Amino acid sequence: MAVTLPAENPADVPAVLPVPSARVPVAFDGQGSGSGPLTWGQAEILLTMRQKGWLCLGGTLPLEPGTTVEAVAEDLRFMVSRFPSMRTRLSFDDSGVPSQVLSASGRTALEIYDAADEDGARELAATVDVHYRTASRDLENEWPVRMAVVRRDGVPTYLVVYSCHLVTDGFGAQIIGRDMAARDTEPPSGTEQLDLARWQHSEAGRRQSAASLRYWEKRLQAAEPRPFPRSADRREPRHWTGELTSPALNLAVRAIGGRTGADSPSVLLALYAIALGRRGVLSPAVIRPQASNRFRPGLAGMVSNLVQTGICVIETADSTVDQVIARAQRDAMAAYKHAYHDPAGLAALLARDAAQRGPEAAPWDGYSWAFLNDRRGNSQDGDGKPVTAEQLELESARSTFRWSMKKDNPFEPLYLHIHDTADAIVLTMCADTHYLAPATIEGLARDMEAVAIAAALDPAVPVGTAAAAIHS
C-alpha cells in the first residue's frame, strides 16, 4: 500500500525545477539492515504528518570557497552511510500499518544545478529549497534525504539539503552536524532504531508504556475537557503563525529563575499556563510539552526522532506567579518522565475516556489542550542578577511581533514553539483562527511577556486570571 505525504502547507505550490545539470550517483554502505515496527517516536511523528503533511529539517547554506562537488558527494555518502535512520524507508501493509526497513547499502544522488551569476545562483537555490520543502514525499521508495549543489559559473556556491522528520529530531540533527564536522569513524553511539523498536514492543517496553499511560489517565481525570472558545474573528486562510521576539522576556525569565531556582523551561511553561487563563482559553491550563526523551539510557547519542509529548494540568487561578511556577516545575518533571509510551496505547486510552464520558460530553482532543515545544536545547537559566524596571522597559521597547505564516491545512489548534537568539526569547504561536482570533494569538505571546516583566519585579504579583480574562 503506497503512502505519499503532501507538503506541510499545500498552499505552497512546489517550485518547478529546471532539469539538473547532473545527478551525481552516490553509493552508500553502512552497518545494520532489517525491518521491524516503528519506534514510538516514529509512530507519533508519522501520525502528525499523515494529518498535517510531511515535516522536514534542513535549509540552504552557502558553501565555503574551494568546495568541490566531489567533496559534497562524499559528505552525502558519509552521512547516509553513518546514520541508519538516513538509510531507512517505510513499508505499509494492505491495511496501512507501517514498518521500517533499514538498508545496509544502496544508491542515492546529489543533484547539480547551474546558474550564470550570483543573482541567478541565489534565485535558483531558493527555487530548489522551495521544491524540496513543498513537493510530496514517497516514504516507501524515496530515501529520506534530498541534497543539491547550486553552482555559479561552474563554482559550487550553495548547498540545499532536507531530510524527512522521520530521520531525526532537532537534537539528533545537532549530533549529525557534530559527527560530520569531526568525520567520526567510530560507530554511532546509542541504541539504533530497530533495536529500540524491538525493546519498545517487548514485555519490558509494554510495562513502560502502561506505567506512563496510567499517569496520563490520572492527570486527565483531574480536569474536565473544556474546548477552546469559538472565535468571533475567523480568517481565511484559517491557520496563522505569529512570532514575538522579546529581549525583555529573556531578561525577565533569567531574573525569575535566579530568584526562584526554577529552570527557564518551567518558568516559560508557567507563563504559558497563565496566559491561557488570562485570555479565557484554558483554565486550568492543560498543556502537552514536548520531551526529547534523550535522558533515557542509550538514547542521548541516537540519531532518530525520539520526541513525544507529555501532559501537564496547571491551576493558575487565585495564585501568585511564583506559586504557578512551582506547580509547573513539579508537573513538568512528571510530564517528561511519562512522555514515553506507545501512541496507539494513548489513542486507546482517549477513546475509552470519551466512551465513559458519553456522547454529549466534550472529549480530550486538540481543542481541549495546548502544545508546547521548547527548542532552545541547552538554554541559559537564571543567573541571579538583579533587574530593574528601567532595564525591562528599555528591553520591552525592542520587542517585535509579526505574522510569519497563514495556511489552510492544520497545525494543532494551538502550538507554542520557543527558541532564542543571542539576547531574546522568540515565541512562535501557531493557532486556528476559527477558535483563537488573531488578537488572541498575539495576546497570548504579549501576556507571557507582560506577566514575566511584572513577576521579575515583584515576587508576590498575583496572576489575576479572573479579573484579566479576555474572551475572543
C-alpha positions in Angstrom: 0.0 0.0 0.0 1.8 3.2 -1.2 1.7 6.2 1.1 2.7 9.6 -0.2 2.6 12.6 2.1 1.8 16.1 0.8 3.8 19.1 1.8 3.1 20.7 5.2 1.4 23.6 3.5 -0.4 22.5 0.4 -1.0 26.2 -0.4 2.7 26.3 -1.3 2.8 25.2 -4.9 6.0 23.2 -5.4 8.5 25.3 -7.4 9.0 23.9 -10.8 12.6 22.7 -11.0 14.7 23.1 -14.1 16.3 19.9 -15.3 19.5 19.4 -13.2 22.8 19.8 -15.0 23.8 16.5 -13.5 22.8 13.9 -11.0 25.9 12.5 -9.3 25.3 8.9 -8.1 26.3 8.4 -4.5 26.7 4.8 -3.3 26.5 4.2 0.4 27.3 1.2 2.7 26.6 1.2 6.4 26.1 -1.1 9.4 22.9 -2.9 10.0 19.9 -3.9 8.0 16.5 -5.4 8.6 12.9 -4.5 9.2 10.6 -4.1 12.2 7.9 -2.0 13.7 8.2 1.8 14.2 9.6 3.3 17.4 7.1 5.2 19.5 8.7 8.5 18.3 8.5 7.5 14.7 4.9 6.5 15.1 4.0 9.8 16.8 5.6 12.0 14.1 4.1 9.8 11.3 0.7 10.3 12.8 1.3 14.1 12.8 2.5 14.0 9.2 -0.5 12.0 8.0 -2.8 14.7 9.4 -0.8 17.8 8.5 1.6 17.0 5.7 5.2 15.9 5.7 7.6 17.7 8.1 11.3 18.3 7.4 14.6 19.5 8.7 17.1 21.4 6.6 17.7 24.5 4.6 20.1 26.3 2.3 23.7 27.1 3.2 26.5 29.0 1.4 29.4 26.8 0.5 33.0 27.6 1.6 35.2 28.8 -1.2 37.0 26.0 -2.8 34.4 23.4 -2.0 34.1 20.8 -4.8 31.1 18.7 -6.0 33.1 15.6 -5.2 33.6 16.8 -1.6 29.8 17.4 -1.2 29.1 14.0 -2.7 31.5 12.5 -0.1 29.6 14.3 2.7 26.4 12.8 1.5 27.9 9.4 1.2 29.4 9.6 4.7 26.2 10.9 6.3 23.9 8.3 4.8 26.4 5.5 5.5 27.0 6.5 9.1 23.4 7.1 10.3 21.0 4.2 9.9 17.9 6.5 10.1 19.1 8.0 6.8 19.0 4.6 5.2 15.6 3.8 6.5 12.4 3.8 4.4 8.9 2.7 5.4 6.7 -0.1 4.2 2.9 -0.3 4.6 0.8 -3.5 4.6 -2.6 -3.7 2.8 -4.3 -2.1 5.8 -1.8 0.8 6.0 0.1 -0.5 9.1 3.7 0.8 8.7 7.0 -0.8 9.4 10.6 0.5 8.9 13.1 -1.0 6.5 16.8 -0.4 7.1 19.1 -1.0 4.1 22.8 -1.8 4.5 23.6 -0.3 1.1 22.1 1.5 -1.8 22.4 4.5 -4.1 21.1 8.0 -3.9 22.0 11.1 -5.9 23.4 14.6 -5.5 21.6 17.0 -7.8 23.7 19.7 -9.5 22.1 23.0 -10.8 23.9 25.7 -12.7 23.4 29.5 -12.9 25.3 32.2 -14.7 25.8 34.8 -12.0 25.3 35.4 -8.2 21.7 36.6 -8.6 20.8 33.6 -10.7 22.5 31.2 -8.3 20.7 32.7 -5.3 17.4 32.6 -7.1 18.0 29.0 -8.2 19.0 27.9 -4.7 15.7 29.4 -3.4 13.7 27.6 -6.1 15.4 24.2 -5.2 14.8 24.9 -1.5 11.1 25.6 -2.0 10.7 22.5 -4.2 12.4 20.2 -1.6 10.2 21.6 1.1 6.9 21.5 -0.7 7.0 18.5 -3.1 5.2 15.5 -1.8 7.2 12.6 -0.3 7.1 8.9 -1.2 8.0 7.3 2.1 8.4 3.8 0.6 10.5 4.5 -2.4 12.5 7.7 -1.7 15.5 7.9 0.5 14.7 10.4 3.3 17.4 12.9 2.4 17.4 15.3 -0.6 20.6 17.2 -1.4 21.6 19.6 -4.2 24.6 21.8 -5.1 24.0 25.1 -7.0 26.9 26.3 -9.0 27.6 29.9 -10.0 29.7 30.0 -13.3 30.7 26.4 -12.6 31.8 27.1 -9.0 29.8 25.3 -6.1 28.1 28.2 -4.2 25.1 26.9 -2.4 24.1 23.6 -0.7 20.4 22.7 -0.3 19.6 19.8 2.0 16.4 18.5 3.6 15.6 15.3 5.5 12.2 14.0 6.4 11.4 14.5 10.2 11.2 10.7 10.5 15.0 10.7 10.3 15.6 12.6 13.4 14.6 15.4 15.8 16.4 18.7 16.4 18.8 17.2 19.0 19.7 14.4 16.6 20.4 17.0 13.9 23.0 18.5 16.2 24.6 15.1 16.6 24.7 14.8 12.8 26.5 18.1 12.5 29.0 17.3 15.2 29.9 13.9 13.7 30.1 15.3 10.2 32.5 18.1 11.3 34.7 15.6 13.2 34.4 12.9 10.5 34.0 10.5 13.3 34.7 6.9 12.1 33.7 5.2 15.3 30.2 3.5 15.2 27.5 5.9 16.2 26.8 5.9 19.9 23.5 4.9 21.5 20.7 2.5 20.6 19.7 2.1 17.0 16.1 2.4 15.7 15.4 -1.2 15.1 16.8 -2.3 18.5 14.8 0.4 20.2 11.7 -0.6 18.4 12.1 -4.2 19.4 12.6 -3.2 23.1 9.5 -0.9 23.0 7.4 -3.8 21.6 8.8 -6.2 24.2 7.3 -7.1 27.6 9.6 -4.5 29.3 8.5 -1.8 26.8 4.9 -2.6 27.2 5.3 -2.2 31.0 6.9 1.2 30.5 4.1 2.3 28.2 1.4 1.1 30.6 3.0 3.0 33.5 3.2 6.2 31.5 -0.4 5.8 30.4 -1.6 5.3 34.0 -0.1 8.7 34.8 -1.8 10.2 31.8 -5.1 8.8 32.9 -4.7 10.2 36.4 -3.9 13.6 35.1 -6.7 13.7 32.6 -9.2 12.7 35.3 -8.0 15.7 37.4 -9.7 18.1 34.9 -12.7 18.2 32.6 -12.2 18.7 28.9 -13.0 22.3 28.1 -12.9 23.1 24.4 -11.4 26.3 23.2 -13.9 29.2 22.9 -15.1 29.9 19.3 -13.5 32.9 17.6 -15.6 35.9 16.6 -12.8 36.8 14.1 -12.4 33.8 11.8 -9.9 34.2 9.0 -9.1 32.5 5.7 -6.5 31.0 5.4 -7.5 29.6 8.7 -4.3 28.7 10.5 -2.0 31.6 11.4 1.5 31.8 12.9 2.6 34.8 14.9 6.1 35.4 16.2 7.1 37.6 19.2 10.8 38.4 19.6 11.3 39.7 23.1 14.6 40.8 24.7 12.6 41.7 27.8 11.2 38.2 28.2 14.7 36.8 28.1 15.8 39.2 30.8 12.8 38.7 32.9 12.9 34.9 32.7 16.5 34.8 33.8 15.7 37.1 36.7 12.7 35.0 37.8 14.8 31.8 37.5 17.6 33.3 39.6 15.1 34.3 42.3 13.0 31.1 42.4 15.6 28.5 41.5 13.3 27.3 38.7 14.7 26.3 35.3 13.7 28.5 32.4 11.6 25.8 30.7 9.4 25.6 33.8 9.2 29.4 34.0 8.0 29.6 30.4 5.6 26.7 30.9 4.1 28.6 33.8 3.8 31.9 31.8 2.1 30.0 29.0 -0.4 28.5 31.5 -1.1 31.9 33.0 -1.6 33.5 29.5 -4.0 30.7 28.6 -6.1 31.5 31.7 -5.9 35.3 31.3 -7.2 35.0 27.7 -10.0 32.7 28.7 -8.6 29.8 26.6 -7.9 27.1 29.2 -8.3 27.2 32.9 -6.8 25.1 34.4 -4.2 25.0 31.7 -3.9 21.6 30.1 -0.6 21.6 28.2 1.3 18.9 26.3 5.0 19.8 26.3 7.4 18.0 24.0 10.0 15.8 25.7 13.3 14.9 24.0 13.5 11.5 25.8 17.3 11.7 25.4 17.8 11.5 29.2 16.9 7.8 28.9 19.7 5.1 28.9 21.3 4.7 25.5 19.3 7.4 23.7 21.5 10.6 24.2 23.5 10.0 21.1 20.8 8.5 18.9 20.0 10.0 15.5 16.3 9.4 15.3 13.0 11.1 16.2 12.6 10.4 19.9 10.3 13.3 20.8 7.0 12.6 22.4 4.5 14.9 24.3 3.7 14.7 27.9 0.7 16.1 29.8 0.5 18.9 32.4 -2.6 20.2 34.2 -1.7 23.5 35.9 -4.1 25.6 38.0 -3.4 29.3 37.7 -6.5 31.0 39.3 -6.2 32.8 42.6 -2.4 32.4 42.7 0.8 34.3 42.5 3.1 33.9 39.5 5.7 32.2 41.8 3.1 29.7 43.0 2.3 28.8 39.4 6.0 28.4 38.6 6.4 26.0 41.5 3.4 23.9 40.2 4.7 24.0 36.7 8.2 22.8 37.7 6.7 19.8 39.6 4.3 19.0 36.8 6.9 19.3 34.1 9.2 16.8 35.7 6.5 14.2 35.9 5.3 15.0 32.4 8.7 14.5 30.8 9.1 11.2 32.8 5.8 9.9 31.4 6.2 11.2 27.8 7.4 7.8 26.7 4.6 5.4 25.6 3.1 3.7 22.6 1.0 6.3 20.7 -1.5 3.6 19.9 -2.0 3.0 23.6 -2.7 6.7 24.2 -5.2 6.7 21.4 -7.0 3.7 23.0 -6.9 5.5 26.4 -8.5 8.6 25.0 -11.2 6.5 23.2 -12.1 4.8 26.5 -12.2 8.1 28.3 -14.5 9.6 25.7 -16.8 6.5 25.8 -17.0 6.8 29.6 -17.9 10.5 29.5 -20.6 9.8 27.0 -21.6 11.2 23.6 -22.8 14.5 25.0 -19.5 15.3 26.8 -16.5 17.0 25.2 -13.6 14.7 24.5 -9.9 15.2 25.2 -8.5 16.3 21.9 -6.6 19.1 20.2 -9.3 21.6 21.1 -9.1 21.0 24.8 -5.3 21.2 25.3 -2.4 23.3 24.1 1.0 22.1 22.9 4.5 23.4 23.8 7.8 22.9 22.1 10.8 24.5 23.8 13.5 24.2 21.1 16.3 26.0 22.9 18.3 23.0 23.9 21.0 23.9 26.5 19.3 27.2 27.3 20.6 29.7 29.8 18.8 29.6 33.1 18.6 32.2 35.8 21.8 33.9 36.9 20.5 35.7 39.9 21.4 39.1 38.7 19.0 41.9 39.8 16.9 43.5 37.2 15.3 47.0 37.2 12.1 48.4 35.9 14.1 50.7 33.7 16.1 47.9 32.1 12.9 45.9 31.4 11.2 49.0 30.0 14.1 49.6 27.6 14.1 46.0 26.5 10.4 45.7 26.1 10.5 48.6 23.6 12.7 46.4 21.4 10.1 43.6 21.3 8.6 42.9 17.8 5.7 40.9 16.7 5.0 39.7 13.1 2.7 37.3 11.3 5.0 34.7 9.6 2.6 32.2 8.0 -1.1 31.8 7.1 -2.2 28.5 5.7 -5.3 26.3 5.2 -4.2 22.9 6.4 -3.9 22.5 10.1 -1.3 22.7 12.8 -2.6 21.5 16.1 -5.2 24.1 17.1 -2.6 25.8 19.4 1.1 25.2 19.4 3.7 27.4 21.0 7.3 26.9 19.8 10.1 28.6 21.8 13.6 29.4 20.6 16.1 32.1 21.3 18.6 34.5 19.7 21.7 36.0 21.3 19.6 38.3 23.5 16.0 37.5 23.1 13.4 34.7 23.5 11.2 34.1 20.5 7.7 32.9 21.0 6.1 31.4 17.8 2.3 30.9 18.2 0.6 28.6 15.7 -3.2 28.6 16.0 -6.6 28.0 14.4 -8.3 31.4 13.9 -11.7 29.7 14.0 -11.1 29.2 17.7 -8.4 31.8 18.6 -8.8 35.2 16.9 -5.6 36.8 15.6 -5.8 39.3 18.5 -5.9 36.4 21.0 -3.0 34.7 19.3 -0.9 37.8 19.6 -2.3 38.5 23.1 -1.1 35.1 24.4 2.5 36.0 23.5 2.2 39.6 24.8 0.7 38.3 28.1 3.6 35.9 28.6 6.0 38.9 28.2 3.9 41.2 30.4 3.5 38.7 33.2 7.2 37.9 33.2 8.1 41.5 33.5 5.7 42.0 36.4 7.0 38.9 38.2 10.6 39.8 37.7 10.0 43.0 39.7 7.5 41.6 42.3 7.7 38.0 43.6 4.2 38.3 45.1 2.5 39.5 41.9 -0.9 37.8 41.5 -1.9 36.1 38.3 -5.2 37.9 38.3 -6.8 35.3 35.9 -10.4 36.1 36.7 -10.0 39.9 36.6 -8.0 40.0 33.4 -9.8 37.2 31.4 -10.3 38.3 27.9 -12.6 36.2 25.7 -12.1 36.0 21.9 
